[in-house]
Amino acid sequence: MATDSRVSYGPAQGKLTSQVDQATLRTEHEVQLTGLTPDTTYYYAIGSTTATSAGGDAEHFFVTPPRPGVDKPVRVWVIGDSGTANRNAKAVRDGYLAAKGDTYTHVWLMLGDNAYRDGTDREYQNAVFEMYPSLLRQTVLWPTLGNHDGHSADSGTQSGPYYDIFTLPRRGEAGGVPSGTEAYYSFDYANVHFICLDSHDSDRSPGGSMLTWLQKDLAATTQKWIIAYWHHPPYSKGSHDSDRERGLMVMRKNVLPILESYGVDLVLSGHSHSYERSFQLHGHYGTSDTLTKGMLLDNGDGRGNGDKPYMKRSKGAVYVVAGSSGKTGGGSLDHPVMYISFSELGSLALHIVGDKLEASFIDNSGRIKDYFTILKTQ
């Protein structure tokens, strides 16, 4: 039933002293709050001007981002191909919740194929809203479009369930250069610049709108860390092969040179239903048989208690495929850029503090199955 909209909010539970109303009757509600203080906890309730639908309790709160450039801890949860709406997705969710404990999740990334099989409204209800209710109450979800989501969505017109459900920053509202579209965008959180690209339904050609915007956005950022993400992996030998599939090859050939020229630190993707984590790389834009020793800037394990962390100077990035948050798949899992590859359910957690980025793959029972560290050096 269509209603008007009201969001009440304030600094403490029971003190929701501010409110914003929207008079238009609608079934999908979008309310903008302004004048919020950075790095501040707000409690809230939502509903209409005549009734509260949810909130007003200890579970309904959010924390506003710090000012861009502020050096403080950032915790990120990354899930890929999570949209199965089944016990696999529940187990991955519960594994992460058990591992994180009471630690707050500041940023939540979803790497595409968020709702199988076709990204319909009902499938999003099952795979996202009913799957992650506690996280959705407290942490902003920053998604990218997958090929299955694209069955019912169109990036050119920004229409379909994906674009109806999510409100994404096309005007640079969260930092970065305005993209003019919700299909791809960027945002800042503390000292991290996040870039979301559309590897499925937007023009990926050199000189096209998305890659032209990407160059402008990278040139403008002064953040210490740059993390980029999209659906189709540039390197994979999982359930999809980056040597053979055009969508993967195009992202590797056209996007990676731009990102690496501006010092990207970490690239995340899904699509292959596996976990694959690279060495520290630079300059590998061809098929796997063209990899040379000079492209492996550090061929160690990247672990602080192993060989050593990956030391980031002016160049070098780590590439992670994290597409096993809802299902696992096959493949040879032997791409030569990868330090480790396996087909197990799980998700990726990042902890960024100052000059250090720590990443952990957490399986569906809450155990850490891989980890690595990147250290910034002068």
Phi, psi and omega in degrees: 000134180285135177221171168283183188231144172215133170241123174252138184209160181186180188281351182206157174300132183085357179233055179273077192273352179242151177209151176232131180245150170235123186282337184295132177281128182202165177258341175243116193256136178223115183233128181262128175258135181236163176074018179285148180274133179301149174054049184226141177273130176236134171265156186206164171220149181231155178164213177251180179287351181246346182205146175267128180271323182200156175101192184079016180230185185289342183273342185259094177207164172216160178244122180291150180296151170294168174297143179305137179093346179294135182266097178210162185300139177231126177246130187235135172249133184236124175232144181227138178055044187271357195279030182281340179054038182228192184292335175297310179297321178297318181294320177296315176303310184293327177297318178293314181300322178292321182290322184280336181062229182272004182291134181283138175267116183279322186225138181232119180251138177238121194268019176101165193051054185282339182210105179278150008260340188232011179065032179283168180300316179296320180293323175294323178301315182287317190274338183242297188294319180275344181274325188233049186297320183290321179291321181295331179293334194239338188231136178291135177259124181247100186264165165234159184277129173258171182294326177289321174299327182288348176299332183237012181230154180228118183288329181297320180259356183051052183232164182105170185305317180305312183282336175286323186283316186263141172248109190243155194277083179281344180256016181072026184297335183249018182107163181085174180279133178304133180266340182079004181208154174272356181289328176212149190192174174221163176203158179249143169220114184055239182258025182243134173253119180257136179234122177252124178247159177256104181268003185251312195232004176253160178297120180256014184280152173300135182086351176286173186299316185293314183285333173295315176298318181304314179298318179295319182294316179295320180296333185272337186283143175242013182291151182292321184244143174234121178237125179245149179209150176195184190275307189276122187284140177288335177227125175192143168231040177264225180290351171231148186246115183287352174275343189240336188262126189301317183301323179287319181295321180297317180296320180294314185287320188264328187265317186300319179301323179292310181300314184291330180292339178254011171081031178307144183260320187214135178236129184241141177206172179233234175074301171284133187271066184204177170244123179224129183230127188275168162290181173279121190240162168199128169089014180258103185240004181254196178287168188298333181282358177261002179295133176242163181300324182292343178279344177267097182291329176212113182259027175272189184273348178073013184257136183299331179257012178247239177296298176173162174296159172286122181268117182261116175257252181266340182212166181115126180227156172252136182245129183234129168262119182232063186253027184242036181272358177222337180200162175243159182222189184265214182104163182283337177053046183223035177295132187292346177280349187269132171286320183214143178213136174202162182249087179219147178295141177169188181214173183245135176241134179244142174228115185244122178222117177058240182268011185237132171242122177246134181235141179222133170270121183251122183280182187286358173251005178090009180267145177276119183255343173205155177201154176204165181226140171245129178245128176281135176231156180281000000 
